[in-house]
Each structure stands twice: as C-alpha cells, then as structure tokens.
Amino acid sequence: MHLFWGSGSVPCFRPMIVLEEKGLSGYGHKQVEFSKQEHKGEDIMALNHRGQVPTFKHGDIVINESKGICQYLEDEFKSQGTQLIPSDAKQRAHVLQRMFEVDNLQDKGVIGVMYAQWKEKDLKPEILEERKKTLAAELSIWEGYLADKPFICGEQFTMADVFLLPILALFVRGSLSLEARPNLKKYYESLSERDSIKASWPPHYKTSPPTQIFAGV
C-alpha cells in the first residue's frame, strides 16, 4: 500500500485521514513538492497519467481520485477501525448527502475565491467581495447543520467529516474567522485534536504563516 501526496492538498488530506481511521498508519508514502513539479515525476506518471496527487496503489490496484480512494478503503476494510459509512439506510443516506454536499464549499471557496485570486488577472475587487459573500452564505448553512452536534451527521464521526474537515482547515489556514460561527469553531477545534487528523495534518500548516485568501469572509 503506497500513497503519493502533497502538503495542503485537500484531496490528499482526506484519504490520509481514512487510512488512519482504519488503523493503516504503517502505509508506504511519499510527499511530493508541488513547487518542484514532483507530482509530474516518472514514478507518479507511471500510475497516474494526469500527474496529480493523491496517487494510491494497493497491490496491483491503483486509484487516483480522492473520493474513490476513501470509498475503496471503507469497502475493503469495512470491519476494521472506524466505520465511516453507516449500515443503516437512513443514516447512510444522511452521510452520503453531506459527503457530496461539501462540493458546494469547494465550488464557492476554492474555485470561486481562492483560484480566482490566483488565476484571474483582472479580477475586480467588487466581484471578489461578492464571491466572498456567497461563500459566507454557504458557511452559514453548515453552521446550522452543526447546531447541537459534535459531528456533521450527529453523534458519530463519518466519511462526511472526512470530506468536510480538510476544506474547513484550508479556509482557516487562509484566515477565515470562525469567531462569529460558534458551531463551526467548536467543530473545527474538536476535530483538529482527533488522532487521525493530527497524524494527517499538512506539515507546512504547522511551520509557515497563514495566507489571507479567505480574510473577510
């Protein structure tokens, strides 16, 4: 079992959490440096023609999509470690809903705000401000979901938390304030201390200063 990954990548963070939750912390791995284009190296390109991470290999099985890796690990090691997708149909439906609903945060935050500041050369301040308001409105929905709950789907840590926490960590890393979002703040602080998440925490989050990408959201 081997994982190629990069620090700060939300797609890499997620399967790393699942591996820890499943008690597979001894897996082989290699951290790549994006700035050195190591994700385009021969070892990765031989497994993933897109030259992206995560790139995951288990025996002769190769999976290169983050969500696919997470689902594969849950299915293959269902009776081991934390059960991340419930057996009960109603509970499972709730978890699946939240898992894929996280894409709204991806679209409005990562694409709408972060990538816009990196890639849109003529991005007008008023457009960026409007996108930040759109992200803030989306975060308000998640704030409501967490009312009186320790985890996003209730009393148990699930795959929905695996999908949500890394993107929330990215936002906080980018100076998103949670002070006016008490449910998200409690959730973020609590899960940040969970063993699987601490073990998977992006190394450069610990050693380099935060960005200002999500300041003012």
N, C-alpha and C positions, 0 to 999 in steps of 0.2 A: 504494500500500500504506500503510495507516494503522492504528495501534493506540491505543486509549484504555486507559489503565492506571492503577493506583493503587499507591503505595509500600507494600510489606509484604504485598501480596496474593499468596498462593501461586499462585492461578490465573493471575495476571498475570506472575509471575516466570518461569513455565515457557515460554510462547511467546516471551518475550523472549530466553531462552537459545537456543531453537531458531533464531530469526531471526539471532542472532549466529553460531551454528554453521554456518548455511547461507550466511554471507557477505552477509547482507542488512542490515547495520548502518545503512544510509542510509535506512531506512524512516521514513515520517512517523509522528509520535506526539504524544500529548497526555497529560500526567499530570493526573489529577483529584484533588481534595481531598475525601476522604470526609466530613470534618467540616463541609464546606460543602455537602454533598449534590450535588456536581458530577456524580456518576455518574447523577443523575436529570435532568441538563440536556437541553435540546432536541436538541442535536447527537447525544447518545447515544441518547436515546429514539427518535429517527428511525430508528436502525439496530437497536436492541435494546429491545423493549417491556418487558423486565424491569428496565431501568435498572440494569444491572450491568456491571462490567468483569471480564475483558477484553472489549472490543468491537473486532472486527477487520474491516477491509474491504480487499479486493484487487480493484481494478477494480470490477465490479458484483457480486462475490461477498462476502457478509457471513457471518461465523461468530462466534458469541458464547460458545461453550463452549471452555474452555481446552484440554482434551484434543483436541477436534475441530480447533482451530487448529493444534496441534502435529502432528497426523496429516496435515492438509492440506498444511502446509509441507513435511513429509517426502516426501509423494507428489508434490507439484508441483515440488519442487527436489531430487529424489532423487539426481541425478548431480552436485549442487553441494554443496561444503563437506563436512561430516561426514555419513556415512551413519549414521543414528541407529537404524534398524531393519534388522537383517541380512537378506541374501537367503537364506542357508542356513536351511532349515526348522527344524532343531533349535535353532539359535542364536536364530532369530526367536521360536520358542515360549518359550524361556527369558526373552527380553527382555519379551515380552508378559505372561508370568506376573508378573514383578517390577513392571512398569508398573502393573498393576491391583491387585497385592497391596499397593501403597503406600496404598490406600484404608483398610487396617487402621490405619495410623498416623493418617490423617485422622480416622477414627471415634473412636479411643481417645484421641487427643491433642487435636485441635481441637474436636471435639464433646464428648467426654467430660470433658475437663479445662478447656480454655480457655473455650468457650462456657458451660459450667456456671458458672464463676466470674463471668461477665458477666451471665448471664440468669436463673439460678436463685436467687431472692431468699432462700429458706430452705435453701440448701444446707448440710447438716450436715458438720462437719469430718471425721467418720469416713467419710462417703460420698466426699468429695473425696479422702481418703487412699487409699481402696480403688481409686478410678479412677486415681490416680497409680501404684499398684502394677500395675494392669492395663496401663497404658502402658509401665511399666518392663519388664514381661514381654514385651511386643511388641518393644520395642527390643532385648531380648536375642536375639530371633530374627534381627534384622537385623545385630546384632553377629556372630552366627555366619555369616551369609551372606558377610560381608566378610573372613573368615579367608583370609589369603594372596592377596587380590585387590586390585588398585588401584581397580577399579570394581565396581559391584554385580553385574554379569553376567560379570566376568572381566577380560580384558586391554584391552577397548575401551570407550570412552565411548559410551553408547547413550541411547535415549529413557528407559530405566529410571532412569538417573542424572538426567535432566532432571526426571523426576517426583519423585524422592526428595530431591535436594539442597535444594530450596526449603522443604520441610516440615521437614527437619532444621535448616535455618537458622532457621526460625521458633521451633523448640524451644530452640535455643541462645540466640537473642535473648531468650527467656523464662526464661533462667537454668538451662536443662538442663545438668548437668555431664556431660562426656564422659570425665572422668579415669579412671573405672572401666570405661570402654568403649573400649579402645585401638584397636580396628579402626575403629569409627565416628569416633573422634577423628582418626586418620590420614587417613581418607577425607574428612572434613569440611575439615580443614586443607589437604589437597592440592587438592580441587576448588574451594575458596574462592579459590585462586590461578589457576584456569583463566581464560583471557582472556574467554570468553563469559559466564562467571558474574560476573567482576569488572565487566564492562560492564553487566550487568543487575542488579547488587546494589541492593536497595532504598535509596534515598537517606537515608531517616531512620534506617536501621540504623547509618549512619556518624556521625550528628550528635546523636542523642538516647540517653539511658541505657537499658539493658535493663530489661525488666519482670521480675517474679518469678513469673509464671504457672506455669512448669514447675520451679520450685525444689523440690528434694527428690524428684524423680522418679528 
